[in-house]
Amino acid sequence: MSAFKLRPFVPAGADFGLAQRFFEALGFEKRYGDESLAVYRIGDQEFFLQNFHDQAFQENYMLELAVDDLDAWWARIDELQRSGDYPMRAKAPQAYPWGKRELHLIDPAGVCWHLSAPV
């Protein structure tokens, strides 16, 4: 018997091309893409980026990613933020009492990201 596993999807917002360029600039590997859907992979995590725009949904959607090197991610995100090519809001990683360091950002589509690593 085979298992059926759904991949999570991420809404791309009003500009599907911008969302794709953003993920690729962060180092995600594009595995498939057409005008309405792209599949991205980083490490062993894979998800659908869908050409979907609903601001209320996007603002309540959260992308969670566990990473090994949060500082390396911050360096890439900070560089992209400073370039001005990708409208986003991001803050440097912080340590939290629950034993993790987290980096939070709002990407160009309005999706909230939580990247975390153990302290």
N, CA, C and O atoms as CSV, one atom per row, in Angstrom:
chain,resi,resn,atom,element,x,y,z
A,1,MET,N,N,0.852,-1.187,0.000
A,1,MET,CA,C,0.000,0.000,0.000
A,1,MET,C,C,0.884,1.232,0.000
A,1,MET,O,O,1.830,1.318,0.783
A,2,SER,N,N,0.590,2.175,-0.861
A,2,SER,CA,C,1.392,3.393,-0.916
A,2,SER,C,C,0.715,4.506,-0.128
A,2,SER,O,O,-0.507,4.538,0.015
A,3,ALA,N,N,1.531,5.406,0.372
A,3,ALA,CA,C,1.018,6.537,1.156
A,3,ALA,C,C,0.799,7.728,0.234
A,3,ALA,O,O,1.555,7.946,-0.713
A,4,PHE,N,N,-0.217,8.471,0.519
A,4,PHE,CA,C,-0.515,9.682,-0.237
A,4,PHE,C,C,-0.154,10.873,0.641
A,4,PHE,O,O,-0.665,11.008,1.753
A,5,LYS,N,N,0.715,11.724,0.148
A,5,LYS,CA,C,1.167,12.866,0.939
A,5,LYS,C,C,0.908,14.151,0.164
A,5,LYS,O,O,1.360,14.296,-0.971
A,6,LEU,N,N,0.191,15.071,0.767
A,6,LEU,CA,C,-0.049,16.365,0.136
A,6,LEU,C,C,1.112,17.303,0.422
A,6,LEU,O,O,1.613,17.355,1.545
A,7,ARG,N,N,1.531,18.029,-0.573
A,7,ARG,CA,C,2.538,19.060,-0.365
A,7,ARG,C,C,1.821,20.345,0.036
A,7,ARG,O,O,0.725,20.620,-0.452
A,8,PRO,N,N,2.428,21.127,0.913
A,8,PRO,CA,C,1.801,22.411,1.252
A,8,PRO,C,C,1.863,23.361,0.056
A,8,PRO,O,O,2.751,23.247,-0.788
A,9,PHE,N,N,0.931,24.283,-0.009
A,9,PHE,CA,C,1.001,25.280,-1.058
A,9,PHE,C,C,1.146,26.661,-0.437
A,9,PHE,O,O,0.685,26.921,0.675
A,10,VAL,N,N,1.796,27.533,-1.186
A,10,VAL,CA,C,2.039,28.903,-0.758
A,10,VAL,C,C,1.416,29.820,-1.798
A,10,VAL,O,O,1.696,29.661,-2.986
A,11,PRO,N,N,0.581,30.773,-1.399
A,11,PRO,CA,C,-0.009,31.697,-2.365
A,11,PRO,C,C,1.038,32.699,-2.855
A,11,PRO,O,O,1.798,33.247,-2.057
A,12,ALA,N,N,1.075,32.935,-4.164
A,12,ALA,CA,C,2.077,33.805,-4.761
A,12,ALA,C,C,1.700,35.278,-4.720
A,12,ALA,O,O,2.558,36.135,-4.929
A,13,GLY,N,N,0.454,35.587,-4.459
A,13,GLY,CA,C,0.041,36.979,-4.425
A,13,GLY,C,C,-0.265,37.523,-5.804
A,13,GLY,O,O,-0.509,36.765,-6.743
A,14,ALA,N,N,-0.250,38.839,-5.921
A,14,ALA,CA,C,-0.656,39.491,-7.156
A,14,ALA,C,C,0.370,39.370,-8.275
A,14,ALA,O,O,0.022,39.564,-9.440
A,15,ASP,N,N,1.623,39.057,-7.958
A,15,ASP,CA,C,2.676,38.983,-8.976
A,15,ASP,C,C,3.388,37.630,-8.881
A,15,ASP,O,O,4.342,37.468,-8.120
A,16,PHE,N,N,2.909,36.671,-9.662
A,16,PHE,CA,C,3.446,35.313,-9.646
A,16,PHE,C,C,4.927,35.294,-10.035
A,16,PHE,O,O,5.714,34.557,-9.441
A,17,GLY,N,N,5.302,36.090,-11.017
A,17,GLY,CA,C,6.705,36.159,-11.436
A,17,GLY,C,C,7.610,36.667,-10.331
A,17,GLY,O,O,8.696,36.128,-10.124
A,18,LEU,N,N,7.181,37.693,-9.621
A,18,LEU,CA,C,7.960,38.242,-8.513
A,18,LEU,C,C,8.126,37.198,-7.410
A,18,LEU,O,O,9.211,37.043,-6.851
A,19,ALA,N,N,7.045,36.488,-7.105
A,19,ALA,CA,C,7.119,35.453,-6.067
A,19,ALA,C,C,8.123,34.373,-6.463
A,19,ALA,O,O,8.891,33.910,-5.619
A,20,GLN,N,N,8.128,33.968,-7.725
A,20,GLN,CA,C,9.072,32.951,-8.191
A,20,GLN,C,C,10.512,33.454,-8.090
A,20,GLN,O,O,11.396,32.734,-7.626
A,21,ARG,N,N,10.737,34.681,-8.524
A,21,ARG,CA,C,12.095,35.242,-8.454
A,21,ARG,C,C,12.571,35.339,-7.004
A,21,ARG,O,O,13.745,35.110,-6.716
A,22,PHE,N,N,11.654,35.680,-6.092
A,22,PHE,CA,C,11.993,35.781,-4.676
A,22,PHE,C,C,12.452,34.428,-4.130
A,22,PHE,O,O,13.495,34.345,-3.481
A,23,PHE,N,N,11.682,33.372,-4.389
A,23,PHE,CA,C,12.064,32.046,-3.901
A,23,PHE,C,C,13.388,31.590,-4.504
A,23,PHE,O,O,14.216,30.997,-3.813
A,24,GLU,N,N,13.587,31.862,-5.776
A,24,GLU,CA,C,14.840,31.457,-6.427
A,24,GLU,C,C,16.020,32.257,-5.885
A,24,GLU,O,O,17.117,31.716,-5.741
A,25,ALA,N,N,15.809,33.539,-5.583
A,25,ALA,CA,C,16.885,34.362,-5.011
A,25,ALA,C,C,17.273,33.874,-3.621
A,25,ALA,O,O,18.412,34.055,-3.191
A,26,LEU,N,N,16.322,33.250,-2.914
A,26,LEU,CA,C,16.617,32.697,-1.592
A,26,LEU,C,C,17.311,31.338,-1.671
A,26,LEU,O,O,17.775,30.821,-0.655
A,27,GLY,N,N,17.384,30.757,-2.870
A,27,GLY,CA,C,18.088,29.484,-3.026
A,27,GLY,C,C,17.195,28.269,-3.156
A,27,GLY,O,O,17.691,27.143,-3.132
A,28,PHE,N,N,15.894,28.461,-3.291
A,28,PHE,CA,C,14.999,27.334,-3.522
A,28,PHE,C,C,15.197,26.824,-4.950
A,28,PHE,O,O,15.411,27.612,-5.871
A,29,GLU,N,N,15.126,25.532,-5.127
A,29,GLU,CA,C,15.273,24.921,-6.447
A,29,GLU,C,C,13.889,24.765,-7.078
A,29,GLU,O,O,12.984,24.181,-6.481
A,30,LYS,N,N,13.739,25.294,-8.287
A,30,LYS,CA,C,12.470,25.146,-9.005
A,30,LYS,C,C,12.471,23.786,-9.690
A,30,LYS,O,O,13.331,23.502,-10.523
A,31,ARG,N,N,11.499,22.949,-9.333
A,31,ARG,CA,C,11.414,21.598,-9.884
A,31,ARG,C,C,10.434,21.524,-11.047
A,31,ARG,O,O,10.545,20.640,-11.896
A,32,TYR,N,N,9.481,22.440,-11.094
A,32,TYR,CA,C,8.459,22.458,-12.132
A,32,TYR,C,C,7.847,23.840,-12.144
A,32,TYR,O,O,7.790,24.510,-11.112
A,33,GLY,N,N,7.386,24.271,-13.310
A,33,GLY,CA,C,6.682,25.535,-13.359
A,33,GLY,C,C,5.899,25.729,-14.638
A,33,GLY,O,O,6.360,25.369,-15.722
A,34,ASP,N,N,4.724,26.295,-14.511
A,34,ASP,CA,C,3.950,26.765,-15.652
A,34,ASP,C,C,3.326,28.100,-15.258
A,34,ASP,O,O,3.789,28.724,-14.303
A,35,GLU,N,N,2.295,28.557,-15.960
A,35,GLU,CA,C,1.750,29.888,-15.692
A,35,GLU,C,C,0.918,29.973,-14.413
A,35,GLU,O,O,0.566,31.071,-13.982
A,36,SER,N,N,0.598,28.833,-13.801
A,36,SER,CA,C,-0.241,28.902,-12.609
A,36,SER,C,C,0.312,28.165,-11.396
A,36,SER,O,O,-0.224,28.291,-10.295
A,37,LEU,N,N,1.390,27.391,-11.593
A,37,LEU,CA,C,1.891,26.575,-10.506
A,37,LEU,C,C,3.389,26.347,-10.663
A,37,LEU,O,O,3.881,26.149,-11.774
A,38,ALA,N,N,4.098,26.374,-9.561
A,38,ALA,CA,C,5.518,26.022,-9.555
A,38,ALA,C,C,5.772,25.138,-8.343
A,38,ALA,O,O,5.128,25.291,-7.305
A,39,VAL,N,N,6.702,24.224,-8.481
A,39,VAL,CA,C,7.080,23.361,-7.372
A,39,VAL,C,C,8.504,23.727,-6.972
A,39,VAL,O,O,9.411,23.708,-7.805
A,40,TYR,N,N,8.697,24.055,-5.711
A,40,TYR,CA,C,10.011,24.445,-5.189
A,40,TYR,C,C,10.458,23.466,-4.121
A,40,TYR,O,O,9.649,22.873,-3.408
A,41,ARG,N,N,11.765,23.317,-4.033
A,41,ARG,CA,C,12.355,22.392,-3.069
A,41,ARG,C,C,13.567,23.044,-2.431
A,41,ARG,O,O,14.343,23.738,-3.089
A,42,ILE,N,N,13.711,22.806,-1.144
A,42,ILE,CA,C,14.935,23.166,-0.443
A,42,ILE,C,C,15.187,22.052,0.563
A,42,ILE,O,O,14.331,21.753,1.395
A,43,GLY,N,N,16.341,21.452,0.486
A,43,GLY,CA,C,16.625,20.298,1.334
A,43,GLY,C,C,15.630,19.197,1.033
A,43,GLY,O,O,15.451,18.815,-0.123
A,44,ASP,N,N,14.982,18.686,2.064
A,44,ASP,CA,C,13.989,17.637,1.853
A,44,ASP,C,C,12.559,18.181,1.912
A,44,ASP,O,O,11.601,17.411,1.988
A,45,GLN,N,N,12.421,19.504,1.877
A,45,GLN,CA,C,11.103,20.124,1.943
A,45,GLN,C,C,10.695,20.614,0.557
A,45,GLN,O,O,11.475,21.267,-0.136
A,46,GLU,N,N,9.472,20.294,0.164
A,46,GLU,CA,C,8.978,20.660,-1.153
A,46,GLU,C,C,7.567,21.219,-1.001
A,46,GLU,O,O,6.801,20.755,-0.157
A,47,PHE,N,N,7.222,22.216,-1.816
A,47,PHE,CA,C,5.894,22.815,-1.743
A,47,PHE,C,C,5.496,23.369,-3.097
A,47,PHE,O,O,6.328,23.563,-3.984
A,48,PHE,N,N,4.197,23.618,-3.232
A,48,PHE,CA,C,3.645,24.251,-4.419
A,48,PHE,C,C,3.589,25.760,-4.194
A,48,PHE,O,O,3.154,26.218,-3.137
A,49,LEU,N,N,4.025,26.523,-5.178
A,49,LEU,CA,C,3.786,27.966,-5.209
A,49,LEU,C,C,2.677,28.150,-6.232
A,49,LEU,O,O,2.859,27.857,-7.414
A,50,GLN,N,N,1.537,28.632,-5.782
A,50,GLN,CA,C,0.374,28.717,-6.650
A,50,GLN,C,C,0.084,30.164,-7.020
A,50,GLN,O,O,0.163,31.060,-6.179
A,51,ASN,N,N,-0.248,30.378,-8.276
A,51,ASN,CA,C,-0.626,31.697,-8.755
A,51,ASN,C,C,-2.017,32.001,-8.202
A,51,ASN,O,O,-3.031,31.810,-8.873
A,52,PHE,N,N,-2.032,32.473,-6.976
A,52,PHE,CA,C,-3.269,32.674,-6.229
A,52,PHE,C,C,-3.151,33.980,-5.473
A,52,PHE,O,O,-2.144,34.237,-4.814
A,53,HIS,N,N,-4.188,34.811,-5.570
A,53,HIS,CA,C,-4.162,36.097,-4.883
A,53,HIS,C,C,-5.468,36.309,-4.142
A,53,HIS,O,O,-6.527,36.463,-4.750
A,54,ASP,N,N,-5.380,36.315,-2.841
A,54,ASP,CA,C,-6.485,36.657,-1.953
A,54,ASP,C,C,-5.828,37.244,-0.714
A,54,ASP,O,O,-5.374,36.509,0.163
A,55,GLN,N,N,-5.779,38.565,-0.645
A,55,GLN,CA,C,-5.013,39.239,0.397
A,55,GLN,C,C,-5.389,38.773,1.797
A,55,GLN,O,O,-4.511,38.578,2.636
A,56,ALA,N,N,-6.667,38.594,2.059
A,56,ALA,CA,C,-7.084,38.165,3.402
A,56,ALA,C,C,-6.501,36.789,3.719
A,56,ALA,O,O,-6.068,36.543,4.844
A,57,PHE,N,N,-6.487,35.893,2.729
A,57,PHE,CA,C,-5.926,34.561,2.955
A,57,PHE,C,C,-4.417,34.657,3.160
A,57,PHE,O,O,-3.879,34.068,4.098
A,58,GLN,N,N,-3.734,35.396,2.287
A,58,GLN,CA,C,-2.280,35.505,2.365
A,58,GLN,C,C,-1.834,36.072,3.711
A,58,GLN,O,O,-0.851,35.608,4.289
A,59,GLU,N,N,-2.547,37.060,4.201
A,59,GLU,CA,C,-2.160,37.681,5.460
A,59,GLU,C,C,-2.378,36.754,6.655
A,59,GLU,O,O,-1.860,37.016,7.740
A,60,ASN,N,N,-3.134,35.682,6.471
A,60,ASN,CA,C,-3.371,34.723,7.543
A,60,ASN,C,C,-2.685,33.388,7.285
A,60,ASN,O,O,-2.948,32.408,7.982
A,61,TYR,N,N,-1.813,33.345,6.291
A,61,TYR,CA,C,-1.090,32.127,5.947
A,61,TYR,C,C,0.320,32.219,6.526
A,61,TYR,O,O,0.943,33.280,6.475
A,62,MET,N,N,0.818,31.132,7.066
A,62,MET,CA,C,2.163,31.150,7.631
A,62,MET,C,C,2.988,30.023,7.021
A,62,MET,O,O,2.539,28.879,6.947
A,63,LEU,N,N,4.190,30.360,6.589
A,63,LEU,CA,C,5.135,29.387,6.068
A,63,LEU,C,C,6.175,29.149,7.152
A,63,LEU,O,O,6.890,30.072,7.543
A,64,GLU,N,N,6.262,27.921,7.637
A,64,GLU,CA,C,7.226,27.582,8.677
A,64,GLU,C,C,8.334,26.735,8.074
A,64,GLU,O,O,8.075,25.777,7.346
A,65,LEU,N,N,9.572,27.099,8.387
A,65,LEU,CA,C,10.722,26.397,7.839
A,65,LEU,C,C,11.768,26.245,8.933
A,65,LEU,O,O,12.234,27.235,9.496
A,66,ALA,N,N,12.133,25.004,9.232
A,66,ALA,CA,C,13.203,24.729,10.196
A,66,ALA,C,C,14.515,24.695,9.423
A,66,ALA,O,O,14.631,23.980,8.428
A,67,VAL,N,N,15.495,25.458,9.872
A,67,VAL,CA,C,16.770,25.564,9.167
A,67,VAL,C,C,17.923,25.288,10.130
A,67,VAL,O,O,17.786,25.415,11.347
A,68,ASP,N,N,19.052,24.909,9.554
A,68,ASP,CA,C,20.237,24.651,10.373
A,68,ASP,C,C,20.995,25.927,10.702
A,68,ASP,O,O,21.461,26.104,11.828
A,69,ASP,N,N,21.121,26.817,9.724
A,69,ASP,CA,C,21.937,28.021,9.887
A,69,ASP,C,C,21.081,29.264,9.677
A,69,ASP,O,O,20.982,29.784,8.565
A,70,LEU,N,N,20.474,29.726,10.745
A,70,LEU,CA,C,19.583,30.884,10.671
A,70,LEU,C,C,20.336,32.148,10.265
A,70,LEU,O,O,19.774,33.005,9.583
A,71,ASP,N,N,21.589,32.276,10.671
A,71,ASP,CA,C,22.365,33.468,10.317
A,71,ASP,C,C,22.634,33.544,8.822
A,71,ASP,O,O,22.637,34.634,8.250
A,72,ALA,N,N,22.861,32.400,8.182
A,72,ALA,CA,C,23.062,32.389,6.730
A,72,ALA,C,C,21.782,32.809,6.008
A,72,ALA,O,O,21.831,33.555,5.030
A,73,TRP,N,N,20.631,32.324,6.499
A,73,TRP,CA,C,19.352,32.740,5.922
A,73,TRP,C,C,19.152,34.239,6.102
A,73,TRP,O,O,18.713,34.932,5.184
A,74,TRP,N,N,19.479,34.735,7.298
A,74,TRP,CA,C,19.311,36.166,7.552
A,74,TRP,C,C,20.192,36.983,6.610
A,74,TRP,O,O,19.757,38.017,6.104
A,75,ALA,N,N,21.404,36.541,6.371
A,75,ALA,CA,C,22.300,37.273,5.466
A,75,ALA,C,C,21.680,37.389,4.072
A,75,ALA,O,O,21.720,38.459,3.464
A,76,ARG,N,N,21.106,36.294,3.565
A,76,ARG,CA,C,20.465,36.334,2.236
A,76,ARG,C,C,19.240,37.234,2.238
A,76,ARG,O,O,19.052,38.051,1.337
A,77,ILE,N,N,18.402,37.073,3.270
A,77,ILE,CA,C,17.170,37.861,3.336
A,77,ILE,C,C,17.489,39.344,3.494
A,77,ILE,O,O,16.875,40.183,2.835
A,78,ASP,N,N,18.435,39.670,4.353
A,78,ASP,CA,C,18.818,41.061,4.562
A,78,ASP,C,C,19.368,41.678,3.273
A,78,ASP,O,O,19.064,42.827,2.951
A,79,GLU,N,N,20.172,40.915,2.545
A,79,GLU,CA,C,20.714,41.403,1.265
A,79,GLU,C,C,19.584,41.687,0.275
A,79,GLU,O,O,19.594,42.722,-0.391
A,80,LEU,N,N,18.623,40.789,0.173
A,80,LEU,CA,C,17.490,40.991,-0.739
A,80,LEU,C,C,16.635,42.172,-0.293
A,80,LEU,O,O,16.150,42.944,-1.121
A,81,GLN,N,N,16.454,42.308,1.015
A,81,GLN,CA,C,15.667,43.421,1.542
A,81,GLN,C,C,16.344,44.757,1.222
A,81,GLN,O,O,15.680,45.716,0.831
A,82,ARG,N,N,17.656,44.811,1.389
A,82,ARG,CA,C,18.397,46.044,1.117
A,82,ARG,C,C,18.435,46.390,-0.367
A,82,ARG,O,O,18.535,47.563,-0.727
A,83,SER,N,N,18.355,45.370,-1.238
A,83,SER,CA,C,18.403,45.619,-2.678
A,83,SER,C,C,17.189,46.407,-3.153
A,83,SER,O,O,17.263,47.123,-4.151
A,84,GLY,N,N,16.070,46.278,-2.442
A,84,GLY,CA,C,14.851,46.969,-2.839
A,84,GLY,C,C,14.106,46.265,-3.964
A,84,GLY,O,O,13.059,46.746,-4.399
A,85,ASP,N,N,14.622,45.134,-4.445
A,85,ASP,CA,C,13.979,44.409,-5.537
A,85,ASP,C,C,12.762,43.617,-5.082
A,85,ASP,O,O,11.899,43.274,-5.890
A,86,TYR,N,N,12.698,43.331,-3.799
A,86,TYR,CA,C,11.626,42.497,-3.259
A,86,TYR,C,C,10.985,43.218,-2.073
A,86,TYR,O,O,11.592,43.312,-1.007
A,87,PRO,N,N,9.771,43.725,-2.249
A,87,PRO,CA,C,9.117,44.406,-1.125
A,87,PRO,C,C,8.800,43.407,-0.020
A,87,PRO,O,O,7.994,42.495,-0.206
A,88,MET,N,N,9.436,43.589,1.121
A,88,MET,CA,C,9.218,42.689,2.253
A,88,MET,C,C,9.548,43.418,3.540
A,88,MET,O,O,10.156,44.488,3.536
A,89,ARG,N,N,9.134,42.811,4.639
A,89,ARG,CA,C,9.508,43.308,5.957
A,89,ARG,C,C,10.153,42.146,6.689
A,89,ARG,O,O,9.581,41.059,6.772
A,90,ALA,N,N,11.337,42.376,7.215
A,90,ALA,CA,C,12.044,41.309,7.935
A,90,ALA,C,C,12.833,41.906,9.091
A,90,ALA,O,O,13.308,43.040,9.030
A,91,LYS,N,N,12.956,41.113,10.140
A,91,LYS,CA,C,13.747,41.511,11.308
A,91,LYS,C,C,14.796,40.445,11.572
A,91,LYS,O,O,14.574,39.264,11.306
A,92,ALA,N,N,15.917,40.860,12.087
A,92,ALA,CA,C,17.012,39.937,12.398
A,92,ALA,C,C,16.542,38.856,13.367
A,92,ALA,O,O,15.601,39.069,14.132
A,93,PRO,N,N,17.198,37.695,13.335
A,93,PRO,CA,C,16.820,36.599,14.237
A,93,PRO,C,C,16.897,37.010,15.704
A,93,PRO,O,O,17.750,37.800,16.107
A,94,GLN,N,N,15.978,36.449,16.486
A,94,GLN,CA,C,15.952,36.698,17.920
A,94,GLN,C,C,15.818,35.361,18.641
A,94,GLN,O,O,15.233,34.414,18.113
A,95,ALA,N,N,16.366,35.295,19.852
A,95,ALA,CA,C,16.216,34.107,20.692
A,95,ALA,C,C,14.923,34.251,21.499
A,95,ALA,O,O,14.599,35.331,21.992
A,96,TYR,N,N,14.203,33.158,21.621
A,96,TYR,CA,C,12.946,33.160,22.361
A,96,TYR,C,C,13.029,32.182,23.528
A,96,TYR,O,O,13.824,31.243,23.494
A,97,PRO,N,N,12.213,32.396,24.561
A,97,PRO,CA,C,12.287,31.552,25.756
A,97,PRO,C,C,11.957,30.079,25.502
A,97,PRO,O,O,12.286,29.230,26.330
A,98,TRP,N,N,11.330,29.765,24.399
A,98,TRP,CA,C,10.974,28.368,24.135
A,98,TRP,C,C,12.115,27.581,23.488
A,98,TRP,O,O,11.898,26.492,22.957
A,99,GLY,N,N,13.343,28.140,23.533
A,99,GLY,CA,C,14.524,27.393,23.115
A,99,GLY,C,C,14.840,27.434,21.638
A,99,GLY,O,O,15.568,26.580,21.132
A,100,LYS,N,N,14.305,28.412,20.946
A,100,LYS,CA,C,14.588,28.542,19.520
A,100,LYS,C,C,14.947,29.976,19.191
A,100,LYS,O,O,14.525,30.922,19.856
A,101,ARG,N,N,15.743,30.102,18.140
A,101,ARG,CA,C,15.947,31.414,17.522
A,101,ARG,C,C,15.039,31.441,16.311
A,101,ARG,O,O,14.935,30.453,15.585
A,102,GLU,N,N,14.385,32.561,16.090
A,102,GLU,CA,C,13.462,32.677,14.961
A,102,GLU,C,C,13.701,33.964,14.201
A,102,GLU,O,O,14.108,34.983,14.759
A,103,LEU,N,N,13.440,33.882,12.932
A,103,LEU,CA,C,13.489,35.014,12.028
A,103,LEU,C,C,12.093,35.112,11.431
A,103,LEU,O,O,11.563,34.126,10.920
A,104,HIS,N,N,11.507,36.280,11.494
A,104,HIS,CA,C,10.164,36.483,10.952
A,104,HIS,C,C,10.236,37.474,9.802
A,104,HIS,O,O,10.951,38.474,9.868
A,105,LEU,N,N,9.484,37.180,8.746
A,105,LEU,CA,C,9.410,38.132,7.637
A,105,LEU,C,C,8.053,38.044,6.973
A,105,LEU,O,O,7.363,37.028,7.059
A,106,ILE,N,N,7.686,39.118,6.315
A,106,ILE,CA,C,6.510,39.166,5.457
A,106,ILE,C,C,7.058,39.265,4.037
A,106,ILE,O,O,7.730,40.238,3.696
A,107,ASP,N,N,6.774,38.262,3.210
A,107,ASP,CA,C,7.360,38.217,1.863
A,107,ASP,C,C,6.609,39.134,0.899
A,107,ASP,O,O,5.622,39.753,1.295
A,108,PRO,N,N,7.053,39.237,-0.356
A,108,PRO,CA,C,6.403,40.141,-1.306
A,108,PRO,C,C,4.918,39.864,-1.544
A,108,PRO,O,O,4.187,40.763,-1.957
A,109,ALA,N,N,4.462,38.635,-1.291
A,109,ALA,CA,C,3.045,38.302,-1.464
A,109,ALA,C,C,2.216,38.595,-0.216
A,109,ALA,O,O,0.990,38.494,-0.250
A,110,GLY,N,N,2.877,38.958,0.889
A,110,GLY,CA,C,2.169,39.209,2.134
A,110,GLY,C,C,2.093,37.996,3.038
A,110,GLY,O,O,1.397,38.023,4.053
A,111,VAL,N,N,2.805,36.921,2.681
A,111,VAL,CA,C,2.816,35.700,3.482
A,111,VAL,C,C,3.823,35.852,4.616
A,111,VAL,O,O,4.942,36.321,4.408
A,112,CYS,N,N,3.415,35.450,5.813
A,112,CYS,CA,C,4.280,35.503,6.990
A,112,CYS,C,C,5.153,34.249,7.036
A,112,CYS,O,O,4.652,33.133,6.899
A,113,TRP,N,N,6.445,34.436,7.226
A,113,TRP,CA,C,7.397,33.329,7.349
A,113,TRP,C,C,7.908,33.273,8.777
A,113,TRP,O,O,8.141,34.307,9.405
A,114,HIS,N,N,8.079,32.064,9.286
A,114,HIS,CA,C,8.752,31.822,10.553
A,114,HIS,C,C,9.859,30.828,10.243
A,114,HIS,O,O,9.585,29.657,9.979
A,115,LEU,N,N,11.092,31.277,10.271
A,115,LEU,CA,C,12.238,30.403,10.114
A,115,LEU,C,C,12.821,30.208,11.497
A,115,LEU,O,O,13.022,31.172,12.235
A,116,SER,N,N,13.092,28.966,11.848
A,116,SER,CA,C,13.575,28.713,13.205
A,116,SER,C,C,14.733,27.731,13.208
A,116,SER,O,O,14.879,26.894,12.318
A,117,ALA,N,N,15.552,27.867,14.248
A,117,ALA,CA,C,16.682,26.970,14.481
A,117,ALA,C,C,16.840,26.818,15.986
A,117,ALA,O,O,16.540,27.748,16.735
A,118,PRO,N,N,17.308,25.652,16.441
A,118,PRO,CA,C,17.536,25.498,17.883
A,118,PRO,C,C,18.600,26.470,18.361
A,118,PRO,O,O,19.497,26.844,17.605
A,119,VAL,N,N,18.497,26.880,19.623
A,119,VAL,CA,C,19.483,27.809,20.204
A,119,VAL,C,C,20.790,27.075,20.413
A,119,VAL,O,O,21.759,27.665,20.891
